[in-house]
């Protein structure tokens, strides 16, 4: 749960992402705040295809959310940073193709 909380702090310190729900367990829901639901869905698919980070999705208050869950006991703070790096790479990929 601490790593999900760390991820929340990383998102809150960023200019490009926003949290969509509180972090009460090891699950976190966030989104790229400069994009539409369709953009966030494309970002999710690009991130999954890249293969380094796996996120799923959820719908929260009618908005598309990128959803992560920390379960592996070998997870590190660096892994949480890598998630945002991977998603940012996907944002760049999506913007290059539009």
C-alpha positions as CSV (number, residue, x, y, z in Angstrom):
1,X,0.0,0.0,0.0
2,X,2.9,2.3,0.7
3,X,4.0,2.1,-3.0
4,X,0.6,3.0,-4.2
5,X,0.7,6.0,-1.9
6,X,4.2,6.9,-3.3
7,X,2.7,6.8,-6.8
8,X,0.0,9.2,-5.7
9,X,2.6,11.6,-4.5
10,X,4.5,11.4,-7.8
11,X,1.2,12.1,-9.7
12,X,0.3,15.0,-7.5
13,X,3.8,16.5,-8.0
14,X,3.4,16.2,-11.8
15,X,2.0,18.7,-14.2
16,X,0.6,16.2,-16.6
17,X,-1.3,13.6,-14.6
18,X,-4.1,13.6,-12.0
19,X,-5.4,11.1,-9.5
20,X,-9.1,10.1,-9.9
21,X,-9.6,8.3,-6.6
22,X,-8.1,8.1,-3.2
23,X,-5.5,5.5,-2.6
24,X,-6.9,3.2,0.2
25,X,-5.4,-0.1,-0.8
26,X,-2.6,-1.0,-3.3
27,X,-4.8,0.2,-6.3
28,X,-4.3,3.6,-7.9
29,X,-6.4,5.3,-10.6
30,X,-5.0,8.2,-12.6
31,X,-5.2,9.8,-16.0
32,X,-3.3,12.0,-18.4
33,X,-5.0,15.3,-17.6
34,X,-4.3,17.0,-21.0
35,X,-6.2,14.3,-22.9
36,X,-9.7,13.1,-23.5
37,X,-11.1,9.7,-22.4
38,X,-10.2,8.4,-25.9
39,X,-6.7,9.8,-25.6
40,X,-6.3,8.0,-22.3
41,X,-7.5,4.8,-23.7
42,X,-5.0,5.1,-26.6
43,X,-2.3,5.8,-24.0
44,X,-3.3,2.7,-22.0
45,X,-3.1,0.5,-25.1
46,X,0.3,1.9,-26.2
47,X,1.6,1.4,-22.7
48,X,0.4,-2.2,-22.6
49,X,1.9,-2.9,-26.1
50,X,5.2,-1.5,-25.1
51,X,5.4,-4.3,-22.5
52,X,7.3,-2.7,-19.7
53,X,4.3,-1.6,-17.6
54,X,0.9,-3.2,-17.4
55,X,-2.0,-1.1,-16.4
56,X,-5.7,-1.9,-16.7
57,X,-8.6,0.6,-16.8
58,X,-11.6,1.7,-14.8
59,X,-14.4,4.2,-15.3
60,X,-14.7,6.7,-12.4
61,X,-17.4,9.2,-12.3
62,X,-17.8,8.8,-16.0
63,X,-14.1,9.3,-16.8
64,X,-11.6,6.8,-18.3
65,X,-8.9,6.0,-15.7
66,X,-5.6,4.3,-16.0
67,X,-5.6,1.7,-13.2
68,X,-2.6,0.1,-11.5
69,X,-2.3,-2.3,-8.6
70,X,0.9,-3.1,-6.7
71,X,1.0,-6.8,-5.7
72,X,4.6,-8.0,-6.1
73,X,6.6,-8.1,-2.9
74,X,9.7,-7.1,-4.9
75,X,8.2,-3.8,-6.0
76,X,10.4,-0.7,-5.4
77,X,10.0,3.1,-5.5
78,X,11.8,3.0,-8.8
79,X,9.1,0.8,-10.2
80,X,6.5,3.5,-9.4
81,X,8.7,6.1,-11.1
82,X,9.0,3.8,-14.1
83,X,5.2,3.6,-14.5
84,X,5.0,7.4,-15.1
85,X,8.0,7.3,-17.4
86,X,6.4,4.5,-19.5
87,X,3.1,6.3,-19.6
88,X,4.8,9.5,-20.7
89,X,6.5,7.6,-23.5
90,X,3.1,6.4,-24.6
91,X,1.8,10.0,-24.5
92,X,4.6,11.0,-26.8
93,X,3.9,8.1,-29.1
94,X,0.2,8.9,-29.3
95,X,0.9,12.6,-30.0
96,X,3.3,11.7,-32.8
97,X,0.6,9.7,-34.6
98,X,-2.2,12.2,-34.3
